[in-house]
């Protein structure tokens, strides 16, 4: 096949992909087949011009700009990327990309980017994903950007106009970006943390725009602006725990428990989600409170809400509760909201029992804050 015929064939294939991807039910099979055939299954080196669908002129589906790559790796680094084809699979993954910076032949930094649909049916993303990507260090990307960023993680949801509105057991399709292993979040006070956060935010938005183009969707996101300051550990306000008016520890808490819960850190208000951790002087995190206001994310907690333990009932919602985690889902004017209370460690070797005593007060205070309460929940026996 000569070059003209090959180019014409590629154009026909791309057009067929874009027409079919407009249907959500067809997207997985089409992306797995046609886009996989166009992109290939192996690793692709940056600037090799081997990606006929998206041009191949930049890493990760022709998405990361030179400014973003420089912000990630600095000047003078050799940058290499490996891309897996966009495609569907049992883990709901559409695409993966790793971009790495080398100096003198040695790997100095690597960033992993995934395009995937969060699982709302089997509970696969109900624990690890929020632990990494809804951490208290995360702040909102800004108006019109449904995502968040920290110094080691960033994510953004793809537009529903491109992916389709999630059903009851479906969640958002997101692009998430990881720098470093899970669970080793750098301190926001460290030098370079804010610069890394800004670079990861740009990376998430760039990669999302690349994925959107690959999906044949005309929409795009603007670059993120200045990000809010991340919260640091500080002395807990016993009358407004986690910065929430009216939320306090139960009056019957012992002196030992109160002394163990004297420090807190929490994210800014107004984003897709907000988390707060409460702990001791080291600090050690004993409790974590999370409010997820983005309706497209709430489905990842379906398993915890429906099958997590003892039943929880309320006027506008329902949930369940175990020794380590309580999850409650309420219907609010802007859509479903999920409230989580998690106990991470035992206090003085006493049994895990704080979720039961804290969930009602947390839900009541948070529903009133966001304008759909106060919701008074009842924990059923069992």
FIVEX-131602 format. One record per residue (C-alpha): residue number from 1; x, y, z negated. Coordinates in steps of 0.25 Angstrom, whole numbers, always signed. Layout:
N
{resi=NUM | c1=X | c2=Y | c3=Z}
...
# end
This chain:
382
{resi=1 | c1=+0 | c2=+0 | c3=+0}
{resi=2 | c1=+6 | c2=+13 | c3=+4}
{resi=3 | c1=+7 | c2=+26 | c3=-5}
{resi=4 | c1=-6 | c2=+32 | c3=+0}
{resi=5 | c1=-14 | c2=+20 | c3=-1}
{resi=6 | c1=-9 | c2=+17 | c3=-15}
{resi=7 | c1=-12 | c2=+31 | c3=-19}
{resi=8 | c1=-26 | c2=+30 | c3=-13}
{resi=9 | c1=-29 | c2=+17 | c3=-20}
{resi=10 | c1=-24 | c2=+23 | c3=-34}
{resi=11 | c1=-34 | c2=+35 | c3=-31}
{resi=12 | c1=-45 | c2=+26 | c3=-29}
{resi=13 | c1=-42 | c2=+18 | c3=-42}
{resi=14 | c1=-41 | c2=+31 | c3=-50}
{resi=15 | c1=-55 | c2=+36 | c3=-45}
{resi=16 | c1=-61 | c2=+22 | c3=-48}
{resi=17 | c1=-55 | c2=+23 | c3=-62}
{resi=18 | c1=-61 | c2=+36 | c3=-65}
{resi=19 | c1=-74 | c2=+33 | c3=-60}
{resi=20 | c1=-76 | c2=+20 | c3=-68}
{resi=21 | c1=-70 | c2=+26 | c3=-81}
{resi=22 | c1=-81 | c2=+36 | c3=-82}
{resi=23 | c1=-89 | c2=+24 | c3=-87}
{resi=24 | c1=-85 | c2=+20 | c3=-102}
{resi=25 | c1=-88 | c2=+6 | c3=-100}
{resi=26 | c1=-80 | c2=+5 | c3=-87}
{resi=27 | c1=-68 | c2=+12 | c3=-93}
{resi=28 | c1=-61 | c2=+1 | c3=-100}
{resi=29 | c1=-61 | c2=-9 | c3=-88}
{resi=30 | c1=-58 | c2=+2 | c3=-78}
{resi=31 | c1=-46 | c2=+8 | c3=-86}
{resi=32 | c1=-41 | c2=-6 | c3=-89}
{resi=33 | c1=-41 | c2=-10 | c3=-74}
{resi=34 | c1=-39 | c2=+1 | c3=-65}
{resi=35 | c1=-31 | c2=+11 | c3=-74}
{resi=36 | c1=-23 | c2=-1 | c3=-78}
{resi=37 | c1=-20 | c2=-5 | c3=-64}
{resi=38 | c1=-16 | c2=+10 | c3=-61}
{resi=39 | c1=-7 | c2=+12 | c3=-73}
{resi=40 | c1=-2 | c2=-2 | c3=-75}
{resi=41 | c1=+0 | c2=-10 | c3=-87}
{resi=42 | c1=+15 | c2=-7 | c3=-91}
{resi=43 | c1=+23 | c2=+4 | c3=-96}
{resi=44 | c1=+24 | c2=+17 | c3=-88}
{resi=45 | c1=+36 | c2=+26 | c3=-88}
{resi=46 | c1=+34 | c2=+41 | c3=-89}
{resi=47 | c1=+36 | c2=+48 | c3=-76}
{resi=48 | c1=+37 | c2=+36 | c3=-67}
{resi=49 | c1=+24 | c2=+40 | c3=-60}
{resi=50 | c1=+18 | c2=+26 | c3=-61}
{resi=51 | c1=+4 | c2=+30 | c3=-65}
{resi=52 | c1=-5 | c2=+32 | c3=-53}
{resi=53 | c1=-17 | c2=+35 | c3=-61}
{resi=54 | c1=-12 | c2=+46 | c3=-70}
{resi=55 | c1=+1 | c2=+51 | c3=-63}
{resi=56 | c1=+12 | c2=+45 | c3=-72}
{resi=57 | c1=+19 | c2=+58 | c3=-74}
{resi=58 | c1=+17 | c2=+59 | c3=-89}
{resi=59 | c1=+16 | c2=+49 | c3=-100}
{resi=60 | c1=+3 | c2=+42 | c3=-104}
{resi=61 | c1=-6 | c2=+43 | c3=-93}
{resi=62 | c1=+0 | c2=+56 | c3=-87}
{resi=63 | c1=-4 | c2=+63 | c3=-100}
{resi=64 | c1=+7 | c2=+68 | c3=-109}
{resi=65 | c1=+13 | c2=+81 | c3=-104}
{resi=66 | c1=+27 | c2=+85 | c3=-105}
{resi=67 | c1=+24 | c2=+94 | c3=-116}
{resi=68 | c1=+18 | c2=+83 | c3=-124}
{resi=69 | c1=+29 | c2=+73 | c3=-122}
{resi=70 | c1=+39 | c2=+84 | c3=-126}
{resi=71 | c1=+31 | c2=+87 | c3=-139}
{resi=72 | c1=+31 | c2=+72 | c3=-142}
{resi=73 | c1=+46 | c2=+69 | c3=-139}
{resi=74 | c1=+54 | c2=+82 | c3=-138}
{resi=75 | c1=+63 | c2=+87 | c3=-127}
{resi=76 | c1=+73 | c2=+78 | c3=-120}
{resi=77 | c1=+67 | c2=+64 | c3=-124}
{resi=78 | c1=+65 | c2=+53 | c3=-114}
{resi=79 | c1=+50 | c2=+50 | c3=-114}
{resi=80 | c1=+45 | c2=+37 | c3=-109}
{resi=81 | c1=+30 | c2=+32 | c3=-109}
{resi=82 | c1=+23 | c2=+18 | c3=-108}
{resi=83 | c1=+9 | c2=+18 | c3=-104}
{resi=84 | c1=-1 | c2=+7 | c3=-104}
{resi=85 | c1=-12 | c2=+7 | c3=-94}
{resi=86 | c1=-25 | c2=+13 | c3=-98}
{resi=87 | c1=-35 | c2=+1 | c3=-100}
{resi=88 | c1=-45 | c2=-5 | c3=-109}
{resi=89 | c1=-42 | c2=-17 | c3=-119}
{resi=90 | c1=-48 | c2=-24 | c3=-131}
{resi=91 | c1=-41 | c2=-13 | c3=-140}
{resi=92 | c1=-48 | c2=-2 | c3=-132}
{resi=93 | c1=-35 | c2=+4 | c3=-127}
{resi=94 | c1=-35 | c2=+11 | c3=-114}
{resi=95 | c1=-20 | c2=+16 | c3=-114}
{resi=96 | c1=-7 | c2=+16 | c3=-122}
{resi=97 | c1=+5 | c2=+25 | c3=-119}
{resi=98 | c1=+18 | c2=+26 | c3=-127}
{resi=99 | c1=+27 | c2=+38 | c3=-125}
{resi=100 | c1=+41 | c2=+38 | c3=-131}
{resi=101 | c1=+53 | c2=+48 | c3=-132}
{resi=102 | c1=+67 | c2=+43 | c3=-131}
{resi=103 | c1=+80 | c2=+50 | c3=-134}
{resi=104 | c1=+93 | c2=+44 | c3=-130}
{resi=105 | c1=+86 | c2=+31 | c3=-127}
{resi=106 | c1=+80 | c2=+30 | c3=-141}
{resi=107 | c1=+65 | c2=+30 | c3=-144}
{resi=108 | c1=+62 | c2=+43 | c3=-152}
{resi=109 | c1=+47 | c2=+43 | c3=-152}
{resi=110 | c1=+35 | c2=+36 | c3=-146}
{resi=111 | c1=+20 | c2=+40 | c3=-145}
{resi=112 | c1=+9 | c2=+30 | c3=-142}
{resi=113 | c1=-4 | c2=+35 | c3=-135}
{resi=114 | c1=-16 | c2=+26 | c3=-134}
{resi=115 | c1=-29 | c2=+28 | c3=-127}
{resi=116 | c1=-40 | c2=+19 | c3=-133}
{resi=117 | c1=-54 | c2=+18 | c3=-137}
{resi=118 | c1=-55 | c2=+18 | c3=-152}
{resi=119 | c1=-63 | c2=+5 | c3=-157}
{resi=120 | c1=-76 | c2=+7 | c3=-163}
{resi=121 | c1=-81 | c2=-7 | c3=-162}
{resi=122 | c1=-71 | c2=-16 | c3=-169}
{resi=123 | c1=-64 | c2=-7 | c3=-179}
{resi=124 | c1=-50 | c2=-8 | c3=-172}
{resi=125 | c1=-48 | c2=+7 | c3=-174}
{resi=126 | c1=-55 | c2=+10 | c3=-187}
{resi=127 | c1=-43 | c2=+9 | c3=-196}
{resi=128 | c1=-29 | c2=+11 | c3=-189}
{resi=129 | c1=-34 | c2=+22 | c3=-179}
{resi=130 | c1=-40 | c2=+31 | c3=-190}
{resi=131 | c1=-28 | c2=+28 | c3=-199}
{resi=132 | c1=-18 | c2=+34 | c3=-188}
{resi=133 | c1=-27 | c2=+44 | c3=-180}
{resi=134 | c1=-36 | c2=+50 | c3=-191}
{resi=135 | c1=-25 | c2=+52 | c3=-201}
{resi=136 | c1=-26 | c2=+64 | c3=-210}
{resi=137 | c1=-14 | c2=+70 | c3=-203}
{resi=138 | c1=-23 | c2=+71 | c3=-190}
{resi=139 | c1=-28 | c2=+84 | c3=-186}
{resi=140 | c1=-38 | c2=+87 | c3=-174}
{resi=141 | c1=-32 | c2=+90 | c3=-161}
{resi=142 | c1=-42 | c2=+102 | c3=-159}
{resi=143 | c1=-55 | c2=+107 | c3=-152}
{resi=144 | c1=-59 | c2=+98 | c3=-141}
{resi=145 | c1=-48 | c2=+87 | c3=-144}
{resi=146 | c1=-54 | c2=+75 | c3=-151}
{resi=147 | c1=-42 | c2=+70 | c3=-158}
{resi=148 | c1=-32 | c2=+72 | c3=-169}
{resi=149 | c1=-17 | c2=+72 | c3=-171}
{resi=150 | c1=-6 | c2=+71 | c3=-182}
{resi=151 | c1=+9 | c2=+70 | c3=-181}
{resi=152 | c1=+9 | c2=+55 | c3=-177}
{resi=153 | c1=-5 | c2=+53 | c3=-171}
{resi=154 | c1=-15 | c2=+59 | c3=-162}
{resi=155 | c1=-27 | c2=+55 | c3=-155}
{resi=156 | c1=-38 | c2=+61 | c3=-146}
{resi=157 | c1=-51 | c2=+55 | c3=-141}
{resi=158 | c1=-54 | c2=+55 | c3=-126}
{resi=159 | c1=-66 | c2=+63 | c3=-121}
{resi=160 | c1=-79 | c2=+55 | c3=-122}
{resi=161 | c1=-83 | c2=+61 | c3=-108}
{resi=162 | c1=-71 | c2=+52 | c3=-103}
{resi=163 | c1=-73 | c2=+40 | c3=-112}
{resi=164 | c1=-88 | c2=+40 | c3=-114}
{resi=165 | c1=-95 | c2=+42 | c3=-128}
{resi=166 | c1=-91 | c2=+31 | c3=-138}
{resi=167 | c1=-102 | c2=+21 | c3=-142}
{resi=168 | c1=-106 | c2=+17 | c3=-156}
{resi=169 | c1=-94 | c2=+7 | c3=-157}
{resi=170 | c1=-84 | c2=+15 | c3=-148}
{resi=171 | c1=-75 | c2=+26 | c3=-152}
{resi=172 | c1=-67 | c2=+36 | c3=-145}
{resi=173 | c1=-56 | c2=+34 | c3=-134}
{resi=174 | c1=-44 | c2=+40 | c3=-140}
{resi=175 | c1=-30 | c2=+44 | c3=-136}
{resi=176 | c1=-21 | c2=+42 | c3=-148}
{resi=177 | c1=-6 | c2=+45 | c3=-150}
{resi=178 | c1=+3 | c2=+39 | c3=-160}
{resi=179 | c1=+17 | c2=+43 | c3=-164}
{resi=180 | c1=+24 | c2=+33 | c3=-174}
{resi=181 | c1=+18 | c2=+21 | c3=-181}
{resi=182 | c1=+5 | c2=+21 | c3=-188}
{resi=183 | c1=+5 | c2=+25 | c3=-203}
{resi=184 | c1=+18 | c2=+33 | c3=-202}
{resi=185 | c1=+12 | c2=+47 | c3=-201}
{resi=186 | c1=+22 | c2=+58 | c3=-202}
{resi=187 | c1=+20 | c2=+69 | c3=-213}
{resi=188 | c1=+14 | c2=+81 | c3=-206}
{resi=189 | c1=+25 | c2=+89 | c3=-214}
{resi=190 | c1=+36 | c2=+83 | c3=-206}
{resi=191 | c1=+43 | c2=+91 | c3=-196}
{resi=192 | c1=+38 | c2=+89 | c3=-182}
{resi=193 | c1=+24 | c2=+83 | c3=-187}
{resi=194 | c1=+16 | c2=+94 | c3=-181}
{resi=195 | c1=+24 | c2=+94 | c3=-168}
{resi=196 | c1=+21 | c2=+79 | c3=-167}
{resi=197 | c1=+7 | c2=+81 | c3=-170}
{resi=198 | c1=+5 | c2=+92 | c3=-159}
{resi=199 | c1=+13 | c2=+82 | c3=-149}
{resi=200 | c1=+4 | c2=+70 | c3=-152}
{resi=201 | c1=-9 | c2=+79 | c3=-151}
{resi=202 | c1=-4 | c2=+83 | c3=-137}
{resi=203 | c1=-1 | c2=+69 | c3=-133}
{resi=204 | c1=-15 | c2=+64 | c3=-137}
{resi=205 | c1=-22 | c2=+75 | c3=-129}
{resi=206 | c1=-12 | c2=+73 | c3=-117}
{resi=207 | c1=-14 | c2=+58 | c3=-117}
{resi=208 | c1=-29 | c2=+59 | c3=-118}
{resi=209 | c1=-30 | c2=+68 | c3=-106}
{resi=210 | c1=-21 | c2=+58 | c3=-99}
{resi=211 | c1=-31 | c2=+47 | c3=-103}
{resi=212 | c1=-43 | c2=+56 | c3=-99}
{resi=213 | c1=-37 | c2=+58 | c3=-85}
{resi=214 | c1=-35 | c2=+43 | c3=-84}
{resi=215 | c1=-49 | c2=+40 | c3=-87}
{resi=216 | c1=-54 | c2=+49 | c3=-76}
{resi=217 | c1=-60 | c2=+60 | c3=-85}
{resi=218 | c1=-59 | c2=+75 | c3=-82}
{resi=219 | c1=-58 | c2=+80 | c3=-96}
{resi=220 | c1=-46 | c2=+83 | c3=-104}
{resi=221 | c1=-41 | c2=+89 | c3=-117}
{resi=222 | c1=-34 | c2=+102 | c3=-120}
{resi=223 | c1=-21 | c2=+102 | c3=-127}
{resi=224 | c1=-22 | c2=+102 | c3=-142}
{resi=225 | c1=-19 | c2=+115 | c3=-150}
{resi=226 | c1=-13 | c2=+118 | c3=-163}
{resi=227 | c1=-17 | c2=+107 | c3=-173}
{resi=228 | c1=-21 | c2=+108 | c3=-188}
{resi=229 | c1=-11 | c2=+107 | c3=-199}
{resi=230 | c1=-11 | c2=+92 | c3=-205}
{resi=231 | c1=-15 | c2=+90 | c3=-219}
{resi=232 | c1=-5 | c2=+87 | c3=-229}
{resi=233 | c1=-6 | c2=+79 | c3=-242}
{resi=234 | c1=-10 | c2=+89 | c3=-253}
{resi=235 | c1=-17 | c2=+88 | c3=-267}
{resi=236 | c1=-31 | c2=+83 | c3=-265}
{resi=237 | c1=-43 | c2=+93 | c3=-268}
{resi=238 | c1=-51 | c2=+85 | c3=-278}
{resi=239 | c1=-64 | c2=+93 | c3=-275}
{resi=240 | c1=-62 | c2=+92 | c3=-260}
{resi=241 | c1=-54 | c2=+80 | c3=-256}
{resi=242 | c1=-49 | c2=+79 | c3=-242}
{resi=243 | c1=-53 | c2=+94 | c3=-241}
{resi=244 | c1=-68 | c2=+90 | c3=-241}
{resi=245 | c1=-77 | c2=+98 | c3=-249}
{resi=246 | c1=-85 | c2=+90 | c3=-259}
{resi=247 | c1=-76 | c2=+78 | c3=-258}
{resi=248 | c1=-70 | c2=+73 | c3=-271}
{resi=249 | c1=-65 | c2=+60 | c3=-278}
{resi=250 | c1=-76 | c2=+54 | c3=-286}
{resi=251 | c1=-77 | c2=+59 | c3=-300}
{resi=252 | c1=-75 | c2=+45 | c3=-306}
{resi=253 | c1=-61 | c2=+43 | c3=-300}
{resi=254 | c1=-51 | c2=+40 | c3=-310}
{resi=255 | c1=-39 | c2=+49 | c3=-314}
{resi=256 | c1=-30 | c2=+39 | c3=-307}
{resi=257 | c1=-37 | c2=+39 | c3=-294}
{resi=258 | c1=-38 | c2=+54 | c3=-294}
{resi=259 | c1=-23 | c2=+55 | c3=-296}
{resi=260 | c1=-21 | c2=+46 | c3=-284}
{resi=261 | c1=-29 | c2=+55 | c3=-275}
{resi=262 | c1=-23 | c2=+68 | c3=-277}
{resi=263 | c1=-17 | c2=+71 | c3=-263}
{resi=264 | c1=-24 | c2=+72 | c3=-250}
{resi=265 | c1=-22 | c2=+75 | c3=-235}
{resi=266 | c1=-32 | c2=+77 | c3=-224}
{resi=267 | c1=-34 | c2=+82 | c3=-210}
{resi=268 | c1=-41 | c2=+94 | c3=-205}
{resi=269 | c1=-56 | c2=+96 | c3=-203}
{resi=270 | c1=-63 | c2=+96 | c3=-190}
{resi=271 | c1=-56 | c2=+85 | c3=-182}
{resi=272 | c1=-61 | c2=+72 | c3=-177}
{resi=273 | c1=-58 | c2=+65 | c3=-190}
{resi=274 | c1=-52 | c2=+69 | c3=-204}
{resi=275 | c1=-44 | c2=+61 | c3=-214}
{resi=276 | c1=-40 | c2=+63 | c3=-228}
{resi=277 | c1=-31 | c2=+55 | c3=-237}
{resi=278 | c1=-30 | c2=+56 | c3=-252}
{resi=279 | c1=-19 | c2=+50 | c3=-260}
{resi=280 | c1=-9 | c2=+52 | c3=-271}
{resi=281 | c1=+4 | c2=+59 | c3=-273}
{resi=282 | c1=+13 | c2=+51 | c3=-264}
{resi=283 | c1=+4 | c2=+53 | c3=-256}
{resi=284 | c1=-3 | c2=+40 | c3=-256}
{resi=285 | c1=-16 | c2=+39 | c3=-248}
{resi=286 | c1=-27 | c2=+32 | c3=-255}
{resi=287 | c1=-39 | c2=+38 | c3=-248}
{resi=288 | c1=-42 | c2=+42 | c3=-234}
{resi=289 | c1=-55 | c2=+49 | c3=-229}
{resi=290 | c1=-58 | c2=+51 | c3=-215}
{resi=291 | c1=-70 | c2=+58 | c3=-208}
{resi=292 | c1=-71 | c2=+55 | c3=-193}
{resi=293 | c1=-80 | c2=+65 | c3=-186}
{resi=294 | c1=-77 | c2=+61 | c3=-172}
{resi=295 | c1=-88 | c2=+52 | c3=-168}
{resi=296 | c1=-80 | c2=+45 | c3=-157}
{resi=297 | c1=-71 | c2=+40 | c3=-168}
{resi=298 | c1=-81 | c2=+35 | c3=-178}
{resi=299 | c1=-83 | c2=+22 | c3=-171}
{resi=300 | c1=-69 | c2=+17 | c3=-175}
{resi=301 | c1=-74 | c2=+16 | c3=-189}
{resi=302 | c1=-87 | c2=+8 | c3=-186}
{resi=303 | c1=-81 | c2=-5 | c3=-192}
{resi=304 | c1=-78 | c2=+2 | c3=-205}
{resi=305 | c1=-91 | c2=+9 | c3=-205}
{resi=306 | c1=-100 | c2=-3 | c3=-202}
{resi=307 | c1=-92 | c2=-15 | c3=-208}
{resi=308 | c1=-82 | c2=-9 | c3=-219}
{resi=309 | c1=-88 | c2=-14 | c3=-231}
{resi=310 | c1=-100 | c2=-9 | c3=-240}
{resi=311 | c1=-111 | c2=-2 | c3=-233}
{resi=312 | c1=-111 | c2=+14 | c3=-234}
{resi=313 | c1=-124 | c2=+21 | c3=-230}
{resi=314 | c1=-128 | c2=+36 | c3=-229}
{resi=315 | c1=-139 | c2=+44 | c3=-223}
{resi=316 | c1=-131 | c2=+47 | c3=-210}
{resi=317 | c1=-122 | c2=+35 | c3=-209}
{resi=318 | c1=-116 | c2=+22 | c3=-214}
{resi=319 | c1=-103 | c2=+15 | c3=-217}
{resi=320 | c1=-96 | c2=+5 | c3=-225}
{resi=321 | c1=-85 | c2=+4 | c3=-236}
{resi=322 | c1=-74 | c2=-5 | c3=-241}
{resi=323 | c1=-64 | c2=-4 | c3=-252}
{resi=324 | c1=-54 | c2=+4 | c3=-242}
{resi=325 | c1=-63 | c2=+11 | c3=-232}
{resi=326 | c1=-76 | c2=+17 | c3=-231}
{resi=327 | c1=-82 | c2=+22 | c3=-218}
{resi=328 | c1=-95 | c2=+30 | c3=-216}
{resi=329 | c1=-101 | c2=+34 | c3=-203}
{resi=330 | c1=-111 | c2=+46 | c3=-203}
{resi=331 | c1=-119 | c2=+52 | c3=-192}
{resi=332 | c1=-116 | c2=+67 | c3=-192}
{resi=333 | c1=-121 | c2=+78 | c3=-182}
{resi=334 | c1=-109 | c2=+77 | c3=-173}
{resi=335 | c1=-108 | c2=+62 | c3=-173}
{resi=336 | c1=-104 | c2=+50 | c3=-182}
{resi=337 | c1=-93 | c2=+53 | c3=-193}
{resi=338 | c1=-86 | c2=+42 | c3=-200}
{resi=339 | c1=-80 | c2=+44 | c3=-215}
{resi=340 | c1=-69 | c2=+35 | c3=-220}
{resi=341 | c1=-64 | c2=+33 | c3=-234}
{resi=342 | c1=-52 | c2=+24 | c3=-235}
{resi=343 | c1=-44 | c2=+20 | c3=-248}
{resi=344 | c1=-30 | c2=+17 | c3=-243}
{resi=345 | c1=-24 | c2=+13 | c3=-257}
{resi=346 | c1=-29 | c2=+8 | c3=-271}
{resi=347 | c1=-27 | c2=+18 | c3=-282}
{resi=348 | c1=-20 | c2=+12 | c3=-294}
{resi=349 | c1=-23 | c2=-2 | c3=-289}
{resi=350 | c1=-38 | c2=+0 | c3=-291}
{resi=351 | c1=-47 | c2=-7 | c3=-281}
{resi=352 | c1=-50 | c2=+1 | c3=-268}
{resi=353 | c1=-63 | c2=+7 | c3=-271}
{resi=354 | c1=-62 | c2=+22 | c3=-267}
{resi=355 | c1=-70 | c2=+21 | c3=-254}
{resi=356 | c1=-83 | c2=+18 | c3=-261}
{resi=357 | c1=-82 | c2=+30 | c3=-270}
{resi=358 | c1=-77 | c2=+40 | c3=-260}
{resi=359 | c1=-85 | c2=+38 | c3=-247}
{resi=360 | c1=-98 | c2=+44 | c3=-252}
{resi=361 | c1=-91 | c2=+57 | c3=-256}
{resi=362 | c1=-82 | c2=+58 | c3=-244}
{resi=363 | c1=-94 | c2=+56 | c3=-234}
{resi=364 | c1=-103 | c2=+66 | c3=-241}
{resi=365 | c1=-92 | c2=+77 | c3=-241}
{resi=366 | c1=-88 | c2=+74 | c3=-227}
{resi=367 | c1=-102 | c2=+73 | c3=-221}
{resi=368 | c1=-105 | c2=+87 | c3=-227}
{resi=369 | c1=-92 | c2=+93 | c3=-222}
{resi=370 | c1=-95 | c2=+89 | c3=-208}
{resi=371 | c1=-109 | c2=+92 | c3=-208}
{resi=372 | c1=-117 | c2=+79 | c3=-209}
{resi=373 | c1=-119 | c2=+77 | c3=-224}
{resi=374 | c1=-117 | c2=+76 | c3=-235}
{resi=375 | c1=-119 | c2=+61 | c3=-232}
{resi=376 | c1=-122 | c2=+53 | c3=-245}
{resi=377 | c1=-118 | c2=+38 | c3=-242}
{resi=378 | c1=-121 | c2=+26 | c3=-251}
{resi=379 | c1=-112 | c2=+14 | c3=-252}
{resi=380 | c1=-119 | c2=+1 | c3=-252}
{resi=381 | c1=-115 | c2=-11 | c3=-260}
{resi=382 | c1=-108 | c2=-22 | c3=-254}
# end
